[in-house]
Amino acid sequence: MEHKNLVVCKANKIVEAGYKLSLNEQRVVLACIGQVNSMEELLKTDEFELSAKDFSKMFSVSDENAYQALIEVAKNLYQRSVTIHNPDPKRPKIKKLETRWISSINYLPEEGKIMLRFAQDMLPFLSELKGQFTRYKLENVGKMTSIYGIRLYELLAQWQGTGTREVELDWLKEQFQLDASYDRMNNFKARVIDPAVEDINKNSNFNVSWTQRKAGRSISHLIFEFSEKKPPEPEKSKRKTKAKAKAEPVKLENLDHFAEMRKRFGDAIPAGAIPSEIIEQLKAQGRW
């Protein structure tokens, strides 16, 4: 499995859902979601596997820790649930859906891998996605170690085109499923927000800062400002030349894939989902 090519796609209902997973449970879920083709139908019988060797590469941990992580996840992930608010616009009377993440999971010790299937109620939020969904490369969170950092990263990635997001403090605590020990702002700041922001800044492709807004004397909202880090500039060539290197042409099958995305989703495609050079080529071909 080429982990650098894995892309996580989730309906925004899942990004904003209420749940709490351990770090390794979260990693396994994301690695398997990254294997889902979000544009096609996902079946309850579809099975996804993750080996300890791939886990080690994806999340920069030792092979020994990767094997132990998969064993622990296989024991506990089936019990984890997720709460989705207003899950179906066609059935507005349903205000809240609680479902498991997965319907089954197996650990194969001889092969050092797990195999799982997603729960049936999760399928519409991971496949055949149209309109409101969030998309990012798995490698962008692969080195992160804070469970709240990964959750916060997704909430920001959802609004990547704006560079800012304001969230209600009580809502954020509810979605993170925090207990009463986090009611005091100094505890919440020290144990959740500051470590999450530090993790994002150090280990992801975002730079983020935050401020707070009050209603009377109480803090009511958190305001996050974020931007994508600039890629490091390549080293200058030792040989000076006036001729510019010719860019490699985009492969035809990739153009066809993005043209199909444009056809299916139109202007609902998130900013940055399709590289600008591909957009230019599609425009030149009259397919944009």
Buried (B, 14 or more C-beta within 10 A) or exposed (E): BEBEEBBBBBBBBBBBBBBBBBBBBBBBBBBBBBBBEBBEEBEEEBEBBBBBBBBBBBBEBEEEBBBBBBBBBBEEBBEBEBBBBEBEEEEEEEEEBEBBBBBEBEBEEEEBBBBBBBBEBBBBBBBBBEEEBBBBBBBBBBBBBBBBBBBBBBBBBBBBEEBEBEBEBEEBBEBBEBEEEBEEEEEBBEBBBBBBBEBBBEBBBBBBEBEEEEEEEEBEBBEBBBBBEEEEEEEEEEEEEEEEEEEEEBEEEEBEEBBEBBEEBEEEBBEEBBEEEBBEBBEEEEBB
